[in-house]
Amino acid sequence: MLALKRIVTVAVMVYLLLSLLFILSPAVRSSIMGLGDGLSNLAQERQFFYTMFVIGAVILALHLLTENMDSAMLRRNVSQHEGKINELKAKLYDLQQRTGQPLGTNPIRETGTTTYPPHDPNWPSPTPPPAERPV
């Protein structure tokens, strides 16, 4: 889906550049219009712009379709992930109900006793040394 979206986006950009070239450069437009059959100059120009309009409408429709499909797929993906999150929350709630204790609480801290790891000289000190002042 992503590849199709990118292809359509590139086609839209190419169409936009070509249409700007044809609008801003009358020489290029007249040379492209001259490739048609033996119509008058006005009829060739009308046919040229009608063709450009049809091509633009088709490309715009493709672009809208791919964008809507992509956003629908993303919404579906988000709802699937939200379902998984809700399922995990339900499992966590069931586990909390069975143990009778909320998860994430530390029984050592609840009793008020605190244990510290042994001091490691390579570990930074909890309080930094006082800053040296220039004299």
C-alpha positions in Angstrom: 0.0 0.0 0.0 2.8 2.3 0.8 4.4 1.8 -2.6 1.2 2.5 -4.4 0.8 5.7 -2.3 4.3 6.8 -3.2 3.8 6.1 -6.9 0.6 8.1 -6.9 2.2 11.0 -5.0 5.1 11.1 -7.6 2.5 11.1 -10.4 0.7 14.0 -8.8 4.0 15.9 -8.5 5.0 15.2 -12.2 1.5 16.3 -13.4 1.8 19.5 -11.3 5.2 20.3 -12.8 4.0 19.6 -16.4 0.9 21.7 -16.0 3.0 24.6 -14.6 5.3 24.2 -17.6 2.4 24.3 -20.0 0.7 27.2 -18.3 3.9 29.4 -17.9 5.5 28.6 -21.3 3.2 29.2 -24.3 5.9 27.9 -26.7 5.9 24.5 -25.1 2.1 24.4 -25.0 1.8 25.3 -28.6 4.4 22.7 -29.7 2.5 20.0 -27.7 -0.8 21.2 -29.1 0.6 21.0 -32.6 1.0 17.2 -32.3 -2.7 16.8 -32.6 -4.7 16.4 -35.8 -5.6 19.3 -38.2 -7.9 21.3 -36.0 -7.9 25.0 -35.7 -5.6 26.7 -33.2 -8.5 27.4 -30.8 -9.9 23.8 -31.1 -6.4 22.4 -30.5 -6.0 24.5 -27.3 -9.5 23.6 -26.1 -8.7 19.9 -26.7 -5.4 20.2 -25.0 -6.8 21.7 -21.8 -9.7 19.3 -21.8 -7.2 16.4 -21.9 -5.1 18.0 -19.1 -8.3 18.4 -17.1 -9.3 14.7 -17.5 -5.8 13.5 -16.6 -5.8 15.8 -13.5 -9.2 14.5 -12.4 -8.0 10.9 -12.7 -4.8 11.5 -10.8 -6.7 13.4 -8.1 -9.2 10.6 -7.7 -6.3 8.1 -7.4 -4.6 10.3 -4.8 -7.8 10.6 -2.8 -8.4 6.8 -2.9 -4.9 5.9 -1.8 -4.9 8.5 1.0 -8.3 7.3 2.3 -7.2 3.6 2.1 -4.0 4.5 4.0 -5.8 6.3 6.7 -8.4 3.5 7.1 -5.5 1.0 7.5 -3.9 3.2 10.1 -7.1 3.6 12.0 -7.6 -0.2 12.0 -4.0 -0.7 13.2 -4.5 1.7 16.0 -7.8 0.0 17.1 -6.0 -3.4 17.1 -3.2 -2.0 19.3 -5.8 -0.4 21.6 -7.5 -3.8 21.9 -4.2 -5.4 22.8 -3.6 -2.7 25.4 -7.0 -3.3 27.0 -6.4 -7.0 27.0 -3.1 -6.6 28.8 -4.8 -4.2 31.3 -7.4 -6.7 32.0 -4.8 -9.4 32.6 -2.9 -7.0 35.0 -6.1 -6.3 36.9 -6.9 -10.0 37.2 -3.4 -10.6 38.5 -3.7 -7.8 41.1 -7.0 -9.2 42.2 -5.5 -12.7 42.8 -2.5 -11.5 44.7 -4.4 -8.9 46.7 -1.5 -6.4 46.3 -1.1 -3.8 43.6 1.8 -4.5 41.3 4.8 -2.1 41.5 4.8 -1.7 45.3 7.8 -2.8 47.2 7.1 -4.5 50.5 10.4 -3.4 52.0 9.6 0.2 51.5 6.1 -0.3 52.9 7.5 -1.5 56.2 9.8 1.5 56.5 13.1 -0.4 56.3 15.4 0.7 53.6 18.3 -1.2 52.3 21.1 0.3 50.4 23.6 -1.5 48.1 27.2 -1.6 49.4 29.3 1.4 48.5 31.1 1.1 45.2 34.1 3.5 44.8 33.5 3.6 41.0 29.9 4.7 41.4 29.5 8.5 41.7 28.8 9.9 45.2 25.2 10.8 45.9 26.3 14.3 47.0 28.8 16.2 44.7 31.9 17.7 46.3 31.7 21.4 47.0 32.7 23.6 44.1 36.1 25.2 44.4 36.0 29.0 44.6 38.8 31.1 43.0 40.7 33.2 45.4 
